[in-house]
Structures are given as C-alpha cells and as structure tokens.
Amino acid sequence: MINIESDHDFPASLFERAVQAALKHQKEPLDVDLSIVLADDARLHELNRDYLGVDAPTDVLSFPASETDPETGARYIGDIIISVPYAAKGATKAGHPLESELQLLVVHGVLHLLGHDHAGPKEKARMWKAQAKILESLGLGSIQIREE
C-alpha cells in the first residue's frame, strides 16, 4: 500500500504508477508498503540538515526502513519526502510538466529505498541506468535527474 500525504491535488495514480514501475524493474514484490509525503522547501531543508548534515533545501529525500506488518505480512520499505516547490522549479528549468518531475523523484526515491546510491561513480552509473529504464517504461524517457 502506498500512503500519500499531501495538501496538493495530484492523483494518487501518478505516484502509484511510478512506484510500481520501479518495483517491477527491480524485481521486487509489488505488495510492499511505503509512504510518500509532499512537502515544502522548509520541511526538506530541515530534514536535509537534521539527517544528512546539509543545510539547504533539496527536491527529494528517502528514509529506508525494513519492517513487516504483523497483520498483513507486507514489507514496509520506507518514506519518500518530496518538496513540491523545489520540484516545480526543477520542472520549469528542465522544460517538462510538474507531474513528470514528481514521477522522476518518486522513482529516484524508490531506488534509494531499495538500496541504490549515487555517492560513487559506479553506484551512480548503476542507479542512473535503472532510473532511465524505469522512466522509459513510464513514457518519460527524455527526463533525467539533474545534478545541483
């Protein structure tokens, strides 16, 4: 189950599609649980500072988890927090719709929840390749994450 917390009016299917595509590509079970929180720059700035030691806003943060719901048996893989204003600026800068940017950030976040990283060149190449293939499957092959 995908729990979406938002004050914005985006269809849940936008996020569900991106999550499912990432899970399928990574050959993960589709019945995992995760949360997606749509927030503002101030919230992402605070989380980035408190958890990663980076005193600046960012577009997306992922907080992996590894828990199992005792009632359903579903695996909880973590939380993805996205700054909608930051995403909107990124979409404008890249020349694509905000909805496409949000899907990119969800895919990026899910990959992090599943253990991908981009700290080193090899890890980054592997993650960017997976991300590109997932975005292609969503019809967003021309969209890429930007390096800030």
C-alpha positions as CSV (number, residue, x, y, z in Angstrom):
1,M,0.0,0.0,0.0
2,I,1.2,3.5,-0.9
3,N,0.3,6.1,1.7
4,I,0.3,9.6,0.2
5,E,0.3,12.6,2.5
6,S,-0.3,15.8,0.6
7,D,-2.2,19.1,0.6
8,H,-1.9,19.1,-3.2
9,D,-4.4,17.8,-5.6
10,F,-2.3,15.3,-7.6
11,P,-4.0,11.9,-8.5
12,A,-2.7,9.0,-6.4
13,S,-2.3,7.0,-9.7
14,L,0.6,9.4,-10.7
15,F,2.6,8.2,-7.7
16,E,1.4,4.6,-7.7
17,R,2.4,4.1,-11.4
18,A,5.9,5.4,-10.7
19,V,6.3,3.2,-7.6
20,Q,5.0,0.1,-9.4
21,A,7.3,0.7,-12.4
22,A,10.4,1.0,-10.1
23,L,9.4,-2.1,-8.1
24,K,8.8,-4.2,-11.3
25,H,12.1,-3.1,-12.8
26,Q,14.0,-4.0,-9.6
27,K,12.1,-7.4,-9.5
28,E,10.7,-6.5,-6.1
29,P,7.3,-7.7,-4.8
30,L,4.6,-5.2,-5.7
31,D,2.8,-5.6,-2.4
32,V,5.3,-3.6,-0.3
33,D,4.2,-0.6,1.8
34,L,5.7,2.9,1.6
35,S,4.8,6.5,2.3
36,I,5.2,9.5,0.0
37,V,4.9,12.9,1.7
38,L,4.6,16.0,-0.5
39,A,6.0,18.9,1.5
40,D,7.6,22.4,1.0
41,D,11.2,23.6,0.8
42,A,11.3,24.5,4.5
43,R,10.5,20.9,5.5
44,L,13.0,19.4,3.2
45,H,15.6,21.9,4.3
46,E,15.0,20.9,7.9
47,L,15.2,17.2,7.2
48,N,18.3,17.5,5.0
49,R,20.0,19.5,7.8
50,D,18.9,17.2,10.6
51,Y,19.5,13.9,9.0
52,L,22.2,14.4,6.3
53,G,24.0,17.5,7.7
54,V,23.3,19.5,4.6
55,D,22.0,23.0,5.4
56,A,20.0,23.5,2.2
57,P,16.6,22.5,0.7
58,T,16.5,19.6,-1.8
59,D,14.0,18.0,-4.1
60,V,13.7,14.5,-2.6
61,L,14.8,12.6,0.5
62,S,14.4,8.9,1.2
63,F,14.3,7.2,4.5
64,P,14.7,3.4,4.1
65,A,13.0,1.0,6.5
66,S,12.8,-2.7,6.8
67,E,9.7,-3.7,8.7
68,T,7.0,-6.2,8.3
69,D,3.3,-5.5,9.1
70,P,2.4,-8.3,11.6
71,E,-1.2,-8.3,10.4
72,T,-0.8,-8.3,6.7
73,G,2.8,-9.6,6.3
74,A,3.5,-6.7,3.9
75,R,7.1,-5.3,4.0
76,Y,7.4,-1.6,4.8
77,I,10.3,-0.2,2.8
78,G,10.3,3.5,3.9
79,D,9.4,7.1,3.3
80,I,9.9,9.4,0.4
81,I,9.6,13.1,1.1
82,I,9.3,15.5,-1.9
83,S,9.4,19.3,-1.9
84,V,6.7,20.3,-4.4
85,P,8.0,23.9,-4.8
86,Y,11.6,22.6,-5.5
87,A,10.2,20.0,-7.9
88,A,8.2,22.8,-9.7
89,K,11.3,24.8,-10.1
90,G,13.2,21.8,-11.5
91,A,10.3,21.0,-13.9
92,T,10.3,24.6,-15.2
93,K,14.1,24.6,-15.6
94,A,14.0,21.3,-17.4
95,G,11.0,22.2,-19.6
96,H,8.7,19.4,-18.6
97,P,5.5,19.2,-16.6
98,L,5.5,19.1,-12.8
99,E,3.8,15.7,-12.9
100,S,6.7,14.3,-14.8
101,E,9.2,15.7,-12.3
102,L,7.2,14.2,-9.5
103,Q,7.3,10.8,-11.1
104,L,11.1,11.1,-11.6
105,L,11.5,12.0,-7.9
106,V,9.3,9.1,-6.8
107,V,11.4,6.7,-9.0
108,H,14.6,8.1,-7.6
109,G,13.2,7.8,-4.1
110,V,12.1,4.2,-4.5
111,L,15.5,3.3,-5.9
112,H,17.1,4.7,-2.7
113,L,14.6,2.8,-0.6
114,L,15.7,-0.4,-2.3
115,G,19.4,0.3,-1.6
116,H,20.6,2.3,-4.6
117,D,23.0,5.1,-4.0
118,H,24.9,7.7,-6.1
119,A,27.8,8.6,-3.8
120,G,30.4,6.9,-6.0
121,P,30.8,6.8,-9.8
122,K,29.9,3.1,-10.2
123,E,26.9,3.3,-7.9
124,K,25.7,6.4,-9.7
125,A,26.1,4.8,-13.1
126,R,24.1,1.8,-11.9
127,M,21.3,3.9,-10.3
128,W,21.1,6.4,-13.3
129,K,20.8,3.4,-15.7
130,A,18.0,1.8,-13.7
131,Q,16.3,5.2,-13.3
132,A,16.4,5.8,-17.1
133,K,14.9,2.4,-17.9
134,I,12.1,2.9,-15.4
135,L,11.3,6.4,-16.7
136,E,11.3,4.9,-20.2
137,S,8.7,2.4,-19.1
138,L,6.6,5.3,-17.9
139,G,6.9,7.1,-21.2
140,L,9.3,9.6,-19.7
141,G,12.5,8.6,-21.4
142,S,13.7,12.1,-22.0
143,I,13.5,13.1,-18.4
144,Q,16.6,12.9,-16.2
145,I,17.5,13.9,-12.7
146,R,19.6,17.0,-12.5
147,E,22.8,17.4,-10.6
148,E,22.7,20.5,-8.5
